[in-house]
Amino acid sequence: MAPPRTNNRPVTRRKKPSNLLLLLKEKYVNWNFIKYLAFEPAALPIVSVLIVLAEAVINVLVIQRVPYTEIDWQAYMQECEGFLNGTTNYSLLRGDTGPLVYPAAFVYIYSGLYYLTGQGTNVRLAQYIFACIYLLQMCLVLRLYTKSRKVPPYVLVLSAFTSYRIHSIYVLRLFNDPVAILLLYAALNLFLDQRWTLGSICYSLAVGVKMNILLFAPALLLFYLANLGVLRTLVQLTICAVLQLFIGAPFLRTHPMEYLRGSFDLGRIFEHKWTVNYRFLSKELFEQREFHLVLLALHLLLLLCFAKPTWTFFRSYLRLREVQQQIVPQILHKNREQQNQAKIQAKKSKQLVEQQQEEEDEQLSAEQKSFLKAFERSLQQSTGQKSLEPHLNQKQEQYDIYFEPCTQLALLPFFLCNFIGVACARSLHYQFYIWYFHSLPYLVWSTPYSLGVRYLILGIIEYCWNTYPSTMESSIALHLCHLILLVGVGRHVYRILRLNATVKQQQRQEQSTLQNGQPKTSKKSQ
């Protein structure tokens, strides 16, 4: 039998992928690129995609392999069923765990889940819905971290993958806290994108799901005032208030006092058996009104202590955004001019090459021309280039300034304001962990502490929230971590204020020196 005919084309096709693989291996499969992904905040856009994909797999595995635990889901469904049957009196909307204590947006959202899950019976479908909520929230959170470039990627990877409690709250418990926090992070992203009305709508809806979102309200008020002024702030506050009236209208028209007492009850007494942060107190002291007033006073005092830094940060953020609005059009204009000049230069160079080629062709014989063309084709096949002409259209470096790290000036006050509220809360239940979990890495990396202390703070906080039932030791450890973290952030914030004051003083001295030096110069010139 004759030997098979050889064909060089398949060999050539195999070389290109092998070269590409080698190129990718040299560029990305090396220690320097791994270090870049792990430690460089600029790599967060890449790492964020990997985190979300890995979290999707983790959530599916948790749903499939870990038994679901019934706590409040059936009670939520019972409360919404009463509303769907026509009851608008909040005092009559009850479930197995007690009366309905959440605002109207909660009722509407969970009524939708009631229908989607077959009157709440299809729990597995509800788990996958909450897995989607978790992934969407992770996208919003990672977008903020990507903008700020504050925290190394490996910290976010570790905090996301190692927290059993967080995955449990989302896909094994189906609490309403994840829905409220999702809307909150959507609002924060919209505010940083200067989409104020949509941000206010999302924030108001988040409050309508659960009242703890009001812990962000002091920072949001100052953020409104710093960016919008008084009149436009009043407009946004009106949007928030009108939306609350709109979603609460069915209940406010019929039984207004029952709705307000049920959904916005600031004096509600929590059960001591579920507390995470005050296990070391007796039940009597834990339920005393005087103790609650002391915590409220401490909360307000801390907010006042950080009011000036918050305002300074927000004003600095606004000034940087104004500079961005002035400089970015100039940069774009400069880049367009540079591109036009590059195109003109490339066109001239190409014409010059063609002219030289024509002159050379006139001096060559037909045999020499055919030889040069064959030689050029062989070089093209070996190098993979389409032409041996100089690369006239190479990209030139463009002017650019990355302004997004200025979002650090906006995020830190928001996260700190919420953290103060959590630290001063009358009681923390296990599902409340997500109120501040995703902001903890940012807060810890806003302290002057060493890496070891930062890891220790995050690790002990995670341990305290995973200790069930809570103990005296876990509650005390949680408070100590909160105190150390608050002191660290406070030191960092006030150090920035001192540096800011020093720079301003130097600028004033330089200006006064120039003003005092001008008359002397004029006399000498005369």
C-alpha positions in Angstrom: 0.0 0.0 0.0 1.3 3.4 -0.9 2.4 5.6 2.0 -0.1 8.3 3.0 0.5 11.7 1.4 2.1 14.2 3.7 0.6 17.7 4.1 2.4 20.6 5.6 -0.8 22.6 6.4 -1.8 20.7 9.5 1.7 21.1 10.9 1.6 24.8 10.4 -1.8 25.0 12.2 -0.4 23.1 15.2 2.5 25.5 15.5 0.3 28.5 16.0 -1.6 27.2 19.0 1.6 25.9 20.6 3.2 29.3 20.2 0.1 31.0 21.6 0.1 28.6 24.6 3.7 29.3 25.2 3.1 33.0 25.0 0.2 32.7 27.5 2.2 30.5 29.8 5.1 32.9 29.8 2.9 35.9 30.4 0.4 34.6 32.9 1.6 31.3 34.4 4.4 32.8 36.5 5.1 33.9 40.0 5.0 37.6 39.2 1.5 37.5 37.7 0.2 35.3 40.6 1.6 37.9 43.0 -0.1 40.6 41.0 -3.5 38.9 41.2 -3.1 38.2 44.9 -1.7 41.5 46.2 -2.4 44.3 43.7 -5.8 46.0 44.1 -5.6 47.0 40.5 -6.1 43.3 39.7 -9.6 43.2 41.3 -11.5 43.3 38.0 -10.0 40.0 37.1 -10.1 38.5 40.6 -13.7 39.6 41.0 -14.8 37.5 38.1 -13.1 34.5 39.6 -14.6 35.2 43.0 -18.2 35.3 41.6 -17.7 32.1 39.5 -16.3 30.3 42.5 -19.1 31.6 44.7 -21.7 30.3 42.3 -20.2 26.8 42.6 -19.9 27.1 46.4 -23.5 28.2 46.8 -24.8 25.3 44.6 -22.7 22.8 46.7 -24.0 24.3 49.9 -27.6 24.0 48.7 -27.2 20.5 47.5 -25.2 19.1 50.4 -26.1 21.0 53.5 -29.5 20.5 55.0 -31.9 23.5 55.0 -32.8 24.9 58.4 -36.2 26.3 58.9 -36.3 29.4 61.1 -38.3 32.3 59.7 -39.3 31.3 56.1 -42.6 29.7 57.0 -43.4 32.6 59.3 -42.7 35.1 56.5 -45.0 33.1 54.2 -47.8 33.1 56.8 -47.5 36.8 57.3 -47.6 37.5 53.5 -50.5 35.1 53.1 -52.6 37.1 55.5 -51.9 40.3 53.4 -52.7 38.4 50.2 -56.0 37.4 51.7 -57.0 41.0 52.3 -55.7 41.8 55.8 -54.1 45.3 56.1 -54.1 45.5 59.8 -50.5 44.9 60.8 -51.4 43.8 64.3 -53.3 40.8 62.7 -50.5 39.8 60.3 -48.7 37.0 62.3 -46.6 33.9 61.7 -45.4 31.1 63.9 -42.6 33.3 65.3 -44.8 36.3 66.1 -46.3 39.4 64.6 -45.0 41.1 61.4 -42.4 43.7 62.3 -41.0 44.7 58.9 -42.2 47.5 56.6 -44.3 47.2 53.5 -41.6 46.6 50.9 -40.8 43.3 52.7 -44.5 42.3 52.4 -44.5 42.9 48.6 -41.1 41.2 47.9 -41.9 38.1 50.0 -45.4 38.0 48.5 -43.7 37.6 45.2 -41.6 34.8 46.6 -44.8 33.3 48.0 -46.2 32.9 44.4 -42.8 31.9 42.9 -42.3 29.1 45.4 -45.8 27.6 45.3 -47.0 29.3 48.5 -43.6 28.9 50.1 -43.5 25.1 49.7 -40.7 24.9 47.1 -37.9 25.8 49.5 -35.2 24.5 47.1 -36.3 27.1 44.5 -36.2 29.8 47.2 -32.7 28.8 48.1 -31.5 29.2 44.5 -33.2 32.6 44.3 -31.3 33.7 47.4 -28.1 32.3 45.9 -28.7 34.7 42.9 -29.2 37.5 45.4 -25.9 36.6 47.0 -24.1 36.6 43.7 -25.6 39.9 42.6 -24.7 41.5 45.9 -21.1 40.2 45.6 -20.9 41.9 42.2 -22.1 45.2 43.7 -19.7 44.9 46.6 -16.7 43.9 44.4 -17.5 46.8 42.2 -17.0 49.2 45.1 -13.8 47.5 46.1 -12.5 47.6 42.5 -13.2 51.3 42.3 -11.5 52.2 45.6 -8.4 49.9 45.2 -8.0 49.9 48.9 -7.9 46.2 49.8 -5.7 43.5 48.3 -7.6 40.8 46.3 -6.5 37.9 48.5 -8.2 39.4 51.5 -11.5 39.5 49.7 -11.0 35.9 48.5 -10.3 34.7 52.0 -13.2 36.6 53.6 -15.7 35.5 50.9 -14.8 31.8 50.8 -14.2 31.1 54.5 -17.3 32.5 56.1 -19.7 29.6 56.7 -22.1 31.9 58.6 -22.7 34.2 55.6 -23.5 31.4 53.2 -25.8 30.0 55.8 -27.7 33.2 56.2 -28.3 33.5 52.5 -29.1 30.0 51.2 -29.9 28.0 54.3 -32.0 30.4 56.4 -33.6 32.7 53.7 -33.8 35.8 56.0 -34.9 39.2 54.7 -31.6 40.8 55.7 -29.9 39.8 52.4 -32.7 41.5 50.3 -32.3 44.8 52.3 -28.5 44.7 52.0 -28.7 44.0 48.3 -30.8 47.1 47.8 -28.4 49.1 50.0 -25.3 48.2 47.9 -27.2 49.0 44.8 -27.9 52.4 46.2 -24.3 53.0 47.2 -23.2 52.1 43.6 -25.7 54.5 42.2 -24.7 57.3 44.5 -21.1 57.0 43.5 -22.2 57.0 39.9 -24.1 60.3 40.7 -27.4 58.8 39.8 -29.1 60.4 42.8 -32.8 59.7 42.2 -32.3 56.0 41.4 -30.0 55.7 44.4 -32.6 57.3 46.7 -35.3 55.0 45.4 -33.1 51.9 46.1 -32.2 53.2 49.6 -35.8 53.9 50.5 -36.8 50.4 49.3 -34.0 48.9 51.4 -35.4 50.7 54.4 -38.8 49.4 53.4 -37.5 45.9 53.7 -35.7 46.2 57.0 -35.2 49.2 59.3 -31.5 48.6 60.0 -30.6 50.3 56.8 -31.3 53.6 58.6 -27.9 53.1 60.3 -26.4 54.5 57.1 -28.8 57.6 57.2 -26.5 60.0 59.1 -23.7 59.5 56.5 -26.1 59.7 53.6 -27.5 63.0 54.8 -24.1 64.5 54.9 -23.3 63.0 51.5 -26.4 64.6 50.1 -25.5 68.0 51.6 -21.9 67.9 50.5 -22.7 66.9 46.9 -26.1 68.5 46.2 -26.6 71.4 48.6 -29.6 72.0 50.7 -32.4 72.4 48.1 -31.4 69.3 46.1 -31.0 67.4 49.3 -34.5 68.2 50.3 -35.6 66.9 46.9 -33.9 63.5 47.5 -35.3 63.3 51.0 -38.7 64.0 49.6 -38.3 61.1 47.1 -37.4 58.7 50.0 -40.3 59.9 52.1 -42.9 59.8 49.3 -41.8 56.3 48.3 -42.3 55.1 51.9 -45.8 56.6 51.9 -46.5 55.0 48.5 -45.5 51.5 49.5 -47.2 51.8 52.8 -50.4 53.3 51.4 -52.6 50.1 51.7 -51.8 49.9 55.4 -51.7 53.7 56.2 -55.1 54.2 54.7 -56.8 51.6 56.8 -54.8 51.1 60.0 -52.0 53.7 60.1 -51.0 53.4 63.8 -50.8 49.6 63.6 -48.6 49.9 60.6 -46.2 52.4 62.2 -46.0 50.6 65.5 -45.4 47.3 63.8 -43.0 48.2 61.0 -41.0 51.0 62.7 -41.0 50.0 66.3 -37.8 51.6 67.8 -38.5 50.3 71.2 -38.9 46.6 70.4 -37.5 44.3 73.0 -35.2 41.5 71.7 -35.0 38.1 73.3 -31.9 37.5 75.4 -31.5 33.9 74.2 -30.7 35.0 70.7 -28.2 37.8 71.5 -24.6 37.5 70.1 -23.1 40.6 71.6 -24.5 40.7 75.2 -24.5 37.2 76.4 -22.5 38.3 79.5 -25.3 40.5 80.7 -28.2 39.2 82.8 -31.6 39.1 81.2 -33.0 41.8 83.5 -30.2 44.3 82.6 -30.4 43.4 79.0 -34.1 44.4 78.8 -33.8 47.5 80.9 -34.8 50.7 79.2 -32.0 52.7 80.9 -29.5 50.4 79.3 -31.0 51.0 75.9 -30.8 54.8 76.4 -27.2 54.6 77.4 -26.4 52.7 74.1 -28.4 55.3 72.1 -26.5 58.1 73.8 -23.2 56.4 73.0 -24.3 55.9 69.4 -25.1 59.6 69.0 -21.9 60.7 70.7 -19.7 58.6 68.4 -21.6 59.9 65.4 -20.8 63.4 66.6 -17.2 62.6 67.1 -16.9 61.4 63.5 -19.2 64.1 62.0 -16.3 66.5 61.1 -14.1 63.9 59.5 -17.1 62.6 57.5 -17.9 66.0 56.3 -14.2 66.7 55.4 -14.0 63.4 53.5 -17.2 64.1 51.5 -16.1 67.6 50.6 -12.7 66.3 49.5 -14.5 63.6 47.4 -16.6 66.3 45.8 -13.6 68.5 45.0 -11.8 65.6 43.3 -14.9 64.8 41.3 -15.0 68.4 40.1 -11.4 68.2 39.1 -12.2 65.0 37.3 -15.0 66.7 35.3 -12.6 69.5 34.3 -9.6 67.4 33.4 -11.1 64.4 31.7 -12.5 66.4 28.7 -9.0 67.9 28.3 -7.4 64.4 28.4 -9.8 63.1 25.8 -9.2 66.1 23.6 -5.4 65.6 23.9 -5.7 61.9 23.1 -7.8 62.7 20.0 -5.2 65.2 18.8 -2.5 62.6 19.4 -4.4 60.0 17.5 -5.0 62.4 14.6 -1.3 63.3 14.5 -0.4 59.6 14.5 -2.7 58.9 11.6 -1.2 61.8 9.6 2.3 60.6 10.4 1.4 57.0 9.5 -0.1 58.2 6.2 3.0 60.2 5.3 5.3 57.3 6.3 3.3 54.9 4.2 3.4 57.2 1.2 7.2 57.5 1.6 7.6 53.7 1.8 5.5 53.2 -1.4 7.5 55.9 -3.2 10.8 54.2 -2.2 9.3 50.8 -3.3 8.4 52.3 -6.7 11.9 53.7 -7.2 13.4 50.3 -6.2 11.0 48.4 -8.6 12.2 50.6 -11.5 15.8 49.5 -10.9 15.0 45.7 -10.5 14.6 43.2 -13.2 11.5 41.0 -13.5 13.5 38.0 -12.2 14.7 40.0 -9.1 11.2 41.2 -8.4 9.8 37.6 -8.4 12.6 36.4 -6.2 11.9 39.2 -3.6 8.2 38.5 -3.6 8.8 34.8 -3.0 11.3 35.6 -0.2 8.8 38.0 1.4 6.0 35.3 1.3 8.3 32.8 3.0 9.2 35.3 5.8 5.5 36.0 6.3 4.8 32.3 6.7 7.6 31.8 9.2 6.9 35.0 11.3 3.1 35.1 11.0 3.2 38.8 9.9 1.0 39.9 7.1 3.5 42.5 5.8 7.2 43.2 6.2 6.5 46.9 6.2 7.2 48.8 9.4 4.4 48.8 11.9 3.2 52.3 11.1 0.0 52.1 13.1 1.4 51.1 16.4 -0.6 52.3 19.4 1.0 55.3 21.1 0.7 55.8 24.8 -2.3 57.8 25.8 -2.8 60.3 28.6 -5.0 59.0 31.4 -5.6 59.6 35.1 -7.5 57.0 37.2 -9.7 59.0 39.5 -11.7 56.2 41.0 -9.6 55.7 44.2 -11.2 58.9 45.4 -14.2 56.7 46.2 -12.3 55.8 49.3 -13.3 59.2 50.7 -16.9 58.3 50.2 -17.0 54.6 51.2 -15.1 54.9 54.5 -17.6 57.3 56.2 -20.6 55.2 55.0 -19.0 52.0 56.3 -17.9 53.6 59.5 -21.4 55.1 60.2 -23.0 51.7 59.8 -20.3 50.0 61.9 -20.9 52.5 64.8 -24.6 51.5 64.7 -23.8 47.8 64.8 -21.3 48.2 67.6 -23.8 50.2 69.7 -26.8 47.9 68.9 -29.0 46.7 71.8 -28.7 43.2 70.5 -27.2 41.4 67.5 -28.7 38.2 66.1 -26.8 35.9 63.9 -28.4 37.1 60.6 -27.3 40.6 61.5 -23.8 39.7 60.6 -24.4 40.6 57.0 -25.2 44.2 58.1 -21.4 44.9 58.1 -19.6 41.7 57.0 -18.8 43.0 53.5 -17.4 46.3 54.8 -15.2 44.7 57.5 -12.1 44.2 55.2 -12.4 47.8 54.1 -12.6 49.0 57.7 -9.7 46.8 58.9 -7.5 48.0 56.0 -8.3 51.6 57.1 -6.4 51.2 60.3 -2.7 51.7 61.0 -2.4 48.2 62.5 0.0 45.5 61.3 -1.1 42.7 59.0 -1.1 40.3 61.9 -3.4 42.4 63.9 -5.7 42.9 60.9 -6.0 39.2 60.3 -6.6 38.6 64.0 -9.5 41.1 64.1 -11.2 39.5 61.1 -10.6 36.0 62.4 -11.9 36.7 65.9 -15.0 38.4 64.6 -15.7 35.5 62.3 -15.2 33.1 65.3 -17.6 35.1 67.5 -20.4 35.0 64.8 -19.9 31.3 64.3 -20.1 30.4 68.0 -23.6 29.0 68.6 -25.0 29.5 71.1 -23.0 32.6 72.0 -21.0 32.6 75.2 -19.8 35.2 77.6 -16.3 34.9 76.1 -17.5 35.2 72.5 -19.6 38.3 73.3 -16.7 40.0 75.2 -14.3 39.1 72.4 -16.7 40.6 69.8 -16.9 43.9 71.7 -13.1 44.1 72.1 -12.7 43.6 68.4 -15.2 46.3 67.7 -13.5 48.6 70.1 -10.0 48.0 68.6 -11.3 48.4 65.1 -13.1 51.6 66.0 -10.0 53.1 67.7 -7.9 52.1 64.7 -10.2 53.7 62.1 -10.4 56.8 64.4 -6.7 57.1 64.5 -6.5 56.8 60.7 -9.2 59.3 60.1 -7.9 62.0 62.5 -4.4 61.6 61.2 -5.7 62.4 57.8 -7.4 65.5 59.2 -4.2 66.7 60.9 -2.3 66.2 57.6 -5.0 68.1 55.8 -4.9 71.0 58.3 -1.1 71.1 58.1 -1.2 71.3 54.3 -3.8 74.1 54.4 -1.7 76.0 56.9 1.4 75.8 54.7 -0.6 77.0 51.7 -1.9 80.0 53.7 1.7 80.8 54.8 2.9 80.6 51.2 0.1 82.8 50.0 0.8 85.4 52.7 4.5 85.3 51.9 3.8 86.0 48.2 1.3 88.8 49.1 3.8 90.4 51.5 6.7 90.0 48.9 4.8 91.7 46.0 5.0 95.3 47.4 8.7 95.0 48.2 9.4 93.8 44.7 7.5 96.7 43.2 9.4 99.3 45.2 12.7 97.8 44.1 11.6 97.9 40.5 10.7 101.6 40.9 
